[in-house]
Amino acid sequence: MFDPDPARRPRVYGMDPGVDFPAALVSGLRAAYAEKPPQDLARVRLIVNTRRMARRIRTLFDEGPPLLLPRIGLVTDLTNLAGPTDVPAAVPPLRRRLEISQLVASLLEREPGLAPRAALFDLADSLAALMDEMHGEGVSPDAIRALDVSDQSGHWTRALRFLDIVQHYFDLAGGPPDTETRQRLIVEDLTARWQDAPPQEPVILAGSTGSRGTTMRLMQAVAALPRGAIVLPGFDFDMPPPAWDDVSDPLTAEDHPQYRFRVLMNRLGIEPSDIRRWPRVAPPHPARNAVVSLALRPAPVTDQWLTEGPALRDIGDAMAGVTLIEAPSMRDEALTIAMRLRQAVEDGHTAALITPDRMLSRQVTAALDRWKILPDDSAGMPLHLSPPGRFLRHVAALFQADLTAEALLTLLLHPLTHSESGRGPHLMHARALELYIRRHGVPFPDADALRTWAEIQNDPAAAHWAEWVIACFMDQATPKNAPLADRLTAHIALAERIARGPAGTASGTLWANKAGEAARTAIDALIAEADAGGAMSATDYTDMIGAILARQEVRDRDAPHPRILIWGTLEARVQGADILILGGLNEGSWPEMPPADPWLNRKMRHDAGLLVPERRIGLSAHDFQQAVAAPEVWLTRSVRSDDAETVASRWLNRLGNLLHGLPDQGGQQALADMRARGNVWLARARQMETPGETPAAPRPSPRPPVAARPRQLSVTAIKRLIRDPYAIYARHTLRLKPLDPLMRAPDALLRGIITHSVFEAFMREVRETPHALTVARLMEISDTVLAQNVPWPDIRTLWKARLARASERFITDEFRRQTQAQPADFEVGGAAAIRDIGFTLTAQADRIDRTADGALHIYDYKTGKPPSKPQQQHFDKQLLLEAAIAEFGGFHGIDPGPVTHAAYIGLGSDQGEYPAPLEEEPVSVVWENFDKLIRAYFSPKQGYTARRAMFRDTDHSDYDQLARFGEWDVTTPPAAEDLP
């Protein structure tokens, strides 16, 4: 099989799509050496493209019978194959990227207009990737400069400025080579040595498509050996010779699954008829391969469907093992896939989900968790999203900005913080501190705030813990620029100090488990190359740490299921599963659109000899063609994603169009059957998600003991008592309060507080200095109050503009008010009691004026929409009740008197005065009705009904979740419940 060929023709084998490539390769080698001495197979050098394939080949050999194994190597590691070499060791990729980032940083400092500073590490990574590709494809910078750019655009000029700074890396005499350069040099050296002294043992390169220039050179060198052979995965033996001619132009056919094989054949000087079938192997479904082959012809020649389509036979049988899932949403798609994987477990089959969509794979993993099935995910988790990765990024951020409450609590509550010992008391203190920060609005905690909190706790342990927090989290300022080694040392020291806690001596669990070990490895690699990083700011350092961790992955699986697998598209070549599920078959997902190239456009890449963007699509197309030919396969997609319509993958779309256009050959029926099989599973998924018949939740109307009912309410709470009594019960009886926001938000509540503060300060000054009643003075006071209480510049500007719009109307009306009465006091507290039942009504009047004859005017500032007269009569009784308290003499420092006027002063979009209906609702009537209302709620039979009379059904209550609103609606009668 591998004996020298006198004609020295290249020995190239192929396997059809759908063939289990590693199993067929092992089977063929076993058969070829079955009658030969055992040492002959041990002399074979087998070069494969991935470690996963190498592991599976070894596993298949280990299954027996026992024999001496061939020497298995990788195309990316030719050390064993090449032997001793004069090519120097490669520069670590991390070191090269650090060097390039420093060069890019220097260029941006000199010419800041080239790119924003925030793009520093993205530019460095992109430039490093371009360099790797140029080294691998053997393209020099001179070839790039020689490109014809007729428009001389500014973009091209900027790109050349970046290329200039890495020019010296292409001079091999200037230092150690890059990894790609070293790989190319080794292949060139190996090729030269093989030409003089070719190896006498067989050399087989299997599983590669030759997508990179260096790999293509190696394949050419192996094919030229007397006993060399190439084994191609997923070679399309169904393509006729004219179709191969149609995939010769990279600008039109690079996205075709067989294009790379056409390039290889051109390099070797052979034709498709020279590709031999690997012995003792046949595709699972030859008829399906023929259908898919025709469906995937290049777009310019799909007219071949009309001539070759009618010749297709057995389409129904060919597509019998294919199921098409067109799910309404990604959630439905993930759940349906999970159900099929669950069925595979029950049947004892091996099933694999193949998808490049990590969101889909995560949703499938979550759906499988309901059956306690943990899939074996080949991709793992990005290191920067693992607990150690997040922890290290959060700690790095402490050096670059003022400490916020969010940043402090994020780290304090992180599972790795204080993880060596005493985790329980630490969490107790951290949660108490969180409540303090929320309650008192501390956006930027400092040492004084921490010590004040510790004093309130009155606990020596809390004081000791607070000092540890101050030492770790406060005042971590560093020089503007510091050497990378110094920043790393400070960063890791602080991370370990936070991880171990105040009493620990090590680093807690920061470096524990697989994720911690991966993080430690990444950090150690960075420490080893830190001298290449130069000096950088804290912001640049944080960005760099995030970028480095994002390039690493960690597989931290405790015990994944051996038969349920999640693979990337490349693993389709290593398939060995009974069922393959090709998920996420939408444009933009599979195939994934090529990323934007900041350096060269498509034609420039082709002219320079680099890979065009469609290369990735072509590789994905080959992976699809391989996988879709499996014995049983699912093709799945979601019709909608993120509330937007999706577009079916071009390959799925072509396959459907081809089948639909062949009714006489059974294509339409085959497509309908594929959808029907998918609809069965979609219906099962919907059935599983449909809740069973459960009784509707009751509308709560609790009746607590009278002794537990509130004995004091404010006038603003009476509106809530009338509209949503359950909220009063939850807040005052259960003592449940909404959690204060961690960071004060510029919402309507804060705007109202600020507006009240502005006008209170202004009117106090006007009372002492009447000539201050001017728009100019009001705006001066608003500037001061806004500057002290609103830290957001854009919100300050917006709110000042709103105050300015309200100021002229307010001043005009205030002159009129001053002629009628004079301000007596502001923010006046008061109360009135129903003594026989022990209930007190409290109030805080914004402003009370007194006329010359002793009458009172009450005003309330309103930034929102003031209540209408009917609303005040039936629900919003704030001003009417304040009038009653005033006439009873209940306001501190305000002598009783008749209230002849009460009004809301509109300071928002509704400006002017909105009077209370004192004539229709006199004080005596208001208090009588209020007395009846309160006495009713002191009756044991009166319940606190949820959402009794909300203004709108869509209005939100802080306690809707507690009342389980949504499980009942406003038509549900209240269910009274006596509480002990």
Long-range contacts (C-beta under 8 A, 24 or more apart in sequence): 1-32, 1-279, 2-32, 2-44, 2-202, 2-204, 2-227, 2-229, 3-227, 4-226, 4-227, 5-226, 8-224, 8-226, 9-270, 9-274, 10-223, 10-224, 10-230, 10-268, 10-269, 10-270, 10-274, 11-223, 11-228, 11-229, 11-230, 11-276, 12-223, 12-229, 12-230, 12-232, 12-264, 12-265, 12-268, 12-270, 12-274, 12-275, 12-276, 13-229, 13-230, 13-231, 13-232, 13-275, 13-276, 13-277, 13-278, 14-231, 14-232, 14-235, 14-237, 14-261, 14-275, 14-276, 14-277, 14-278, 15-231, 15-232, 15-233, 15-234, 15-235, 15-277, 15-278, 15-281, 16-234, 16-235, 16-236, 16-237, 16-277, 16-281, 16-282, 16-283, 16-286, 16-289, 16-629, 17-234, 17-235, 17-236, 17-283, 17-289, 17-292, 17-625, 17-626, 17-628, 17-629, 18-283, 18-284, 18-285, 18-288, 18-289, 18-626, 18-628, 18-629, 18-630, 18-631, 19-234, 19-278, 19-281, 19-282, 19-283, 19-284, 19-629, 20-575, 20-576, 21-53, 21-206, 21-207, 21-233, 21-234, 21-573, 21-574, 21-575, 22-53, 22-56, 22-57, 22-60, 22-207, 22-574, 22-576, 23-60, 23-576, 24-278, 24-280, 24-281, 25-57, 25-206, 25-207, 25-231, 25-278, 26-57, 26-60, 26-61, 27-280, 27-281, 28-278, 28-279, 28-280, 28-281, 29-70, 30-67, 31-279, 31-280, 32-279, 38-67, 38-68, 39-68, 41-67, 41-68, 41-69, 41-70, 42-68, 42-69, 42-70, 42-71, 43-70, 43-71, 43-201, 43-202, 44-70, 44-71, 44-201, 44-202, 44-203, 44-204, 45-70, 45-71, 45-73, 45-81, 45-199, 45-201, 45-202, 45-203, 45-204, 46-70, 46-71, 46-72, 46-73, 46-204, 46-206, 47-72, 47-73, 47-74, 47-75, 47-78, 47-81, 47-203, 47-204, 47-205, 47-206, 47-218, 47-222, 48-72, 48-73, 48-74, 48-75, 48-205, 48-206, 48-207, 48-208, 49-74, 49-75, 49-206, 49-207, 49-208, 49-215, 49-573, 50-74, 50-207, 50-570, 50-573, 50-574, 52-378, 52-571, 52-574, 53-207, 53-573, 53-574, 56-574, 56-576, 70-204, 75-205, 75-208, 75-215, 75-218, 76-183, 78-183, 78-186, 78-187, 78-190, 78-218, 81-190, 81-203, 82-186, 82-189, 82-190, 85-186, 85-189, 86-189, 87-177, 87-182, 87-185, 87-186, 87-189, 88-176, 88-177, 88-182, 89-176, 89-182, 90-176, 90-177, 90-178, 90-179, 90-181, 90-182, 91-175, 91-176, 91-177, 91-178, 91-179, 92-525, 92-528, 92-529, 93-128, 93-178, 93-179, 94-525, 94-526, 94-529, 94-548, 95-529, 95-532, 96-128, 96-131, 96-169, 96-178, 97-124, 97-125, 97-128, 98-484, 98-529, 98-530, 98-532, 98-533, 98-534, 99-532, 100-124, 100-127, 100-128, 100-131, 100-165, 100-166, 101-533, 101-544, 102-532, 102-533, 102-534, 103-165, 103-166, 104-162, 104-165, 105-534, 105-536, 105-540, 106-165, 107-161, 107-162, 107-165, 111-161, 114-158, 114-161, 114-162, 115-158, 117-540, 118-543, 120-540, 120-543, 121-540, 121-543, 121-544, 121-547, 122-547, 123-162, 123-598, 125-547, 126-598, 126-599, 127-162, 127-163, 127-166, 127-599, 130-599, 130-600, 131-166, 131-169, 131-178, 131-180, 132-178, 132-179, 132-180, 133-180, 133-610, 133-611, 134-170, 134-610, 135-170, 135-177, 135-178, 135-180, 135-181, 135-184, 136-180, 136-183, 136-184, 136-212, 136-213, 136-214, 137-212, 137-213, 137-609, 137-610, 137-611, 138-184, 138-213, 138-609, 139-608, 139-609, 139-610, 140-170, 141-167, 141-170, 143-608, 143-609, 144-600, 144-608, 147-600, 147-604, 147-607, 147-608, 148-607, 149-604, 159-598, 159-599, 159-600, 162-599, 163-599, 180-214, 183-214, 184-213, 184-214, 184-217, 187-214, 187-217, 187-218, 187-221, 188-217, 190-218, 190-221, 191-217, 191-220, 191-221, 194-221, 194-224, 194-225, 195-224, 198-225, 198-226, 198-227, 199-225, 199-227, 200-226, 200-227, 201-227, 202-227, 202-228, 202-229, 203-227, 203-228, 203-229, 204-228, 204-229, 204-230, 204-231, 205-229, 205-230, 205-231, 206-230, 206-231, 206-233, 207-231, 207-233, 207-573, 207-574, 209-233, 209-260, 209-261, 209-619, 209-622, 210-260, 210-261, 210-263, 210-264, 211-260, 211-611, 211-615, 211-619, 212-611, 216-263, 216-264, 216-267, 219-264, 220-267, 220-268, 223-268, 230-264, 231-278, 232-261, 232-264, 232-275, 233-573, 233-626, 234-573, 234-622, 234-625, 234-626, 234-629, 235-261, 235-275, 236-261, 236-289, 236-293, 236-625, 237-275, 237-277, 237-289, 238-286, 238-289, 238-290, 238-293, 238-294, 239-272, 239-293, 240-308, 241-271, 241-272, 241-273, 243-297, 243-301, 243-304, 244-271, 244-272, 246-297, 246-298, 246-300, 246-301, 247-298, 250-606, 250-612, 250-614, 251-602, 251-603, 251-606, 251-612, 252-298, 252-300, 253-298, 254-612, 254-614, 254-615, 254-617, 254-618, 255-591, 255-614, 255-617, 255-618, 255-621, 256-296, 256-297, 256-298, 256-618, 256-621, 257-296, 257-618, 257-621, 257-622, 257-624, 257-625, 258-622, 259-618, 260-618, 260-619, 260-622, 283-629, 284-629, 284-630, 284-631, 285-318, 285-321, 285-629, 285-631, 287-312, 287-313, 287-314, 287-315, 287-317, 287-318, 288-318, 288-319, 288-321, 288-322, 288-628, 288-629, 289-629, 290-318, 291-315, 291-318, 291-319, 291-655, 291-658, 291-659, 292-625, 292-628, 292-629, 292-655, 293-625, 294-658, 295-651, 295-654, 295-655, 295-657, 295-658, 296-621, 296-625, 296-651, 296-654, 302-654, 305-658, 305-661, 309-658, 309-661, 309-662, 309-665, 310-662, 310-664, 310-665, 312-662, 312-665, 312-667, 313-665, 315-659, 315-662, 315-665, 315-666, 315-667, 315-670, 316-666, 316-669, 316-670, 316-673, 318-670, 319-659, 319-670, 319-671, 319-673, 319-674, 320-670, 320-673, 321-630, 321-631, 321-632, 321-633, 322-628, 322-633, 322-634, 322-635, 322-674, 323-633, 323-634, 323-635, 323-674, 323-677, 323-678, 323-681, 324-634, 324-635, 324-636, 324-671, 324-674, 324-675, 324-677, 324-678, 325-634, 325-635, 325-636, 325-637, 325-678, 325-681, 325-682, 326-637, 326-639, 326-675, 326-678, 327-636, 327-637, 327-638, 327-639, 327-682, 328-638, 328-639, 328-640, 329-638, 329-639, 329-640, 329-641, 330-359, 330-360, 330-363, 330-638, 330-641, 331-363, 332-638, 332-682, 332-685, 332-686, 333-360, 333-583, 333-584, 333-636, 333-637, 333-638, 334-360, 334-363, 334-364, 334-366, 334-367, 335-367, 335-685, 335-688, 335-689, 336-636, 336-678, 336-681, 336-682, 336-684, 336-685, 337-364, 337-367, 337-581, 337-583, 337-634, 337-636, 338-364, 338-367, 338-368, 339-681, 339-684, 339-685, 339-688, 340-579, 340-581, 340-634, 340-681, 341-368, 341-373, 341-375, 341-564, 341-581, 342-368, 342-371, 342-373, 344-563, 344-564, 344-578, 344-579, 345-371, 345-373, 345-561, 345-563, 345-564, 348-563, 349-563, 349-578, 349-579, 350-563, 350-564, 350-565, 350-576, 350-577, 350-578, 350-579, 351-563, 351-564, 351-565, 351-577, 351-578, 351-579, 351-580, 351-581, 352-564, 352-565, 352-566, 352-567, 352-571, 352-575, 352-577, 352-579, 352-580, 352-581, 353-565, 353-566, 353-567, 353-581, 353-583, 354-567, 354-568, 354-569, 354-571, 354-572, 354-580, 354-581, 354-582, 354-583, 354-623, 354-627, 355-566, 355-568, 355-569, 355-581, 355-582, 355-583, 355-584, 355-589, 355-590, 356-568, 356-569, 356-584, 356-589, 356-590, 356-592, 356-620, 357-583, 357-584, 357-589, 357-590, 360-583, 360-584, 360-589, 361-566, 361-583, 364-566, 364-583, 365-566, 368-564, 373-561, 373-564, 374-557, 374-558, 374-559, 374-560, 374-561, 374-564, 375-560, 375-561, 375-564, 375-565, 375-566, 376-557, 376-560, 376-561, 376-562, 376-564, 376-565, 376-566, 377-555, 377-557, 377-560, 377-565, 377-566, 378-555, 378-565, 378-566, 378-567, 378-568, 378-571, 379-553, 379-566, 379-568, 380-553, 380-554, 380-555, 380-556, 380-557, 381-515, 381-553, 381-554, 381-555, 381-556, 382-549, 382-550, 382-552, 382-553, 383-515, 383-518, 383-519, 383-522, 383-549, 383-550, 383-552, 383-553, 383-554, 384-546, 384-549, 384-550, 384-552, 386-515, 386-518, 386-519, 386-554, 386-556, 387-414, 387-415, 387-416, 387-515, 388-416, 388-510, 388-511, 388-515, 388-516, 388-518, 388-519, 389-515, 389-519, 389-549, 390-414, 391-416, 391-417, 391-495, 391-499, 391-510, 392-491, 392-495, 392-519, 392-523, 392-545, 392-549, 393-542, 393-545, 393-546, 393-549, 395-491, 395-494, 395-495, 395-498, 396-491, 396-538, 396-541, 396-542, 396-545, 396-546, 397-542, 398-473, 398-476, 398-494, 399-476, 399-477, 399-478, 399-487, 399-490, 399-491, 399-538, 399-541, 399-542, 400-537, 400-538, 400-539, 400-541, 400-542, 402-444, 403-444, 403-445, 403-446, 403-473, 403-474, 403-476, 404-443, 404-444, 404-743, 405-437, 405-442, 405-443, 405-444, 405-445, 405-742, 405-743, 406-742, 406-743, 408-445, 408-469, 408-473, 409-433, 409-434, 409-437, 409-742, 411-473, 411-498, 412-469, 416-499, 416-508, 416-509, 416-510, 417-498, 417-499, 417-501, 417-508, 418-498, 418-499, 418-500, 418-501, 418-504, 418-508, 419-499, 419-500, 419-501, 419-508, 419-509, 419-510, 420-499, 420-500, 420-501, 420-503, 420-504, 420-505, 420-506, 420-507, 420-508, 420-509, 421-501, 421-503, 421-504, 422-501, 422-503, 423-501, 425-461, 425-465, 426-465, 426-501, 429-457, 429-461, 429-462, 429-465, 429-466, 432-457, 432-462, 433-469, 434-742, 437-742, 438-739, 438-740, 438-741, 438-742, 439-740, 441-740, 441-744, 443-743, 443-744, 443-791, 446-474, 447-474, 447-475, 450-474, 464-502, 465-502, 468-501, 468-502, 472-497, 472-498, 473-498, 478-538, 480-537, 481-535, 481-536, 481-537, 482-535, 482-536, 483-530, 483-533, 483-534, 483-535, 484-530, 484-531, 484-533, 484-534, 484-535, 484-536, 484-541, 485-527, 485-530, 485-531, 485-533, 487-536, 487-538, 487-541, 488-523, 488-526, 488-527, 488-530, 491-541, 491-545, 492-523, 513-556, 514-554, 514-555, 514-556, 515-554, 515-556, 518-552, 518-553, 518-554, 519-549, 522-548, 522-549, 522-552, 569-619, 569-620, 569-623, 569-624, 569-627, 570-623, 572-623, 572-624, 572-626, 572-627, 573-623, 573-626, 575-626, 575-627, 575-630, 577-630, 578-631, 578-632, 579-630, 579-632, 579-633, 579-634, 580-627, 580-630, 580-632, 580-633, 580-634, 581-633, 581-634, 581-636, 582-624, 582-627, 582-628, 582-633, 582-634, 582-635, 582-636, 583-634, 583-636, 583-637, 584-636, 584-637, 584-638, 585-635, 585-636, 585-637, 585-648, 585-649, 585-651, 585-652, 586-637, 586-638, 586-641, 586-646, 586-647, 586-648, 586-649, 587-646, 587-647, 587-648, 587-649, 587-650, 588-647, 589-649, 590-620, 590-624, 590-649, 591-616, 591-617, 591-620, 591-621, 591-649, 591-650, 591-651, 592-616, 592-620, 621-651, 624-649, 624-651, 628-655, 634-678, 635-674, 636-678, 696-967, 696-968, 696-972, 697-964, 697-967, 697-968, 698-968, 698-972, 698-974, 698-975, 699-945, 699-946, 699-947, 699-963, 699-968, 699-972, 699-973, 699-974, 699-975, 700-726, 700-945, 700-946, 700-963, 700-964, 700-974, 700-975, 700-977, 701-726, 701-943, 701-944, 701-945, 701-946, 701-974, 701-975, 701-976, 701-977, 702-726, 702-729, 702-943, 702-944, 702-976, 702-977, 702-979, 703-940, 703-941, 703-942, 703-943, 703-944, 703-976, 703-977, 703-978, 703-979, 704-729, 704-733, 704-944, 704-979, 705-940, 705-979, 705-980, 706-938, 706-939, 706-940, 708-733, 708-979, 709-733, 709-937, 709-938, 711-838, 711-839, 711-840, 712-839, 712-840, 712-841, 712-842, 713-839, 713-841, 713-842, 714-841, 714-842, 714-843, 714-844, 715-841, 715-842, 715-843, 715-877, 715-878, 715-881, 715-882, 715-885, 716-878, 718-841, 718-877, 718-878, 718-881, 718-930, 718-933, 719-875, 719-876, 719-877, 719-878, 721-933, 721-937, 722-874, 722-875, 722-877, 722-933, 722-948, 722-949, 723-875, 723-947, 723-948, 723-949, 723-950, 723-951, 724-946, 724-947, 724-948, 724-949, 724-950, 724-957, 724-959, 725-937, 725-943, 725-944, 725-945, 725-946, 725-948, 726-944, 726-945, 726-946, 726-947, 726-948, 726-957, 726-959, 726-963, 727-957, 727-958, 727-959, 728-944, 729-944, 730-958, 730-959, 730-962, 730-963, 731-958, 731-959, 733-944, 736-959, 736-962, 738-958, 746-790, 746-792, 746-795, 746-799, 748-863, 748-864, 750-790, 751-799, 751-802, 751-863, 752-863, 752-864, 753-789, 754-785, 754-786, 754-789, 754-790, 754-799, 755-799, 755-803, 755-861, 755-863, 755-907, 756-846, 756-861, 757-785, 757-789, 758-782, 758-785, 758-786, 758-803, 759-810, 759-861, 759-907, 760-826, 760-827, 760-846, 760-847, 761-785, 763-823, 763-826, 763-847, 764-826, 766-814, 766-823, 767-822, 767-823, 770-818, 773-811, 773-814, 773-815, 773-818, 774-811, 775-807, 775-808, 775-811, 778-803, 778-807, 778-810, 778-811, 779-803, 779-804, 779-807, 802-908, 803-907, 805-911, 806-906, 806-907, 806-908, 806-911, 809-911, 809-912, 810-905, 810-907, 810-911, 813-905, 813-912, 813-913, 817-849, 817-857, 820-849, 820-851, 820-857, 820-901, 821-849, 821-850, 821-851, 821-852, 821-855, 821-857, 822-849, 822-850, 823-847, 823-848, 823-849, 824-848, 824-849, 824-850, 824-856, 824-894, 825-891, 825-893, 825-894, 828-891, 828-892, 828-893, 828-894, 829-891, 829-892, 830-882, 830-885, 830-886, 830-890, 830-891, 830-892, 830-894, 831-885, 831-890, 832-884, 832-885, 832-888, 832-890, 832-927, 834-931, 834-934, 834-935, 837-934, 837-935, 837-938, 839-934, 839-938, 841-881, 841-885, 841-930, 843-878, 843-881, 843-882, 843-885, 843-890, 843-891, 845-882, 845-886, 845-891, 848-886, 848-891, 848-894, 850-894, 850-897, 851-900, 854-895, 854-897, 854-898, 855-897, 855-898, 855-899, 855-900, 855-901, 856-883, 856-886, 856-887, 856-894, 856-897, 856-898, 856-899, 856-900, 857-899, 857-900, 857-901, 857-902, 857-903, 858-882, 858-883, 858-886, 858-899, 858-901, 858-902, 858-903, 859-902, 859-903, 859-904, 859-905, 860-903, 860-904, 860-905, 861-904, 861-905, 861-907, 862-904, 862-905, 862-906, 862-907, 862-908, 862-910, 862-914, 863-907, 863-908, 864-908, 865-908, 865-909, 865-910, 866-904, 866-906, 866-910, 866-914, 867-904, 867-914, 869-917, 869-920, 871-951, 872-916, 872-917, 872-921, 873-917, 873-920, 873-921, 875-949, 875-951, 877-926, 877-930, 879-903, 879-904, 879-916, 880-916, 880-917, 880-918, 880-921, 880-923, 880-926, 881-926, 881-927, 881-930, 883-916, 883-918, 883-923, 883-926, 884-923, 884-926, 884-927, 884-930, 887-923, 899-923, 940-978, 941-976, 943-974, 943-976, 943-977, 945-974, 946-974, 948-974
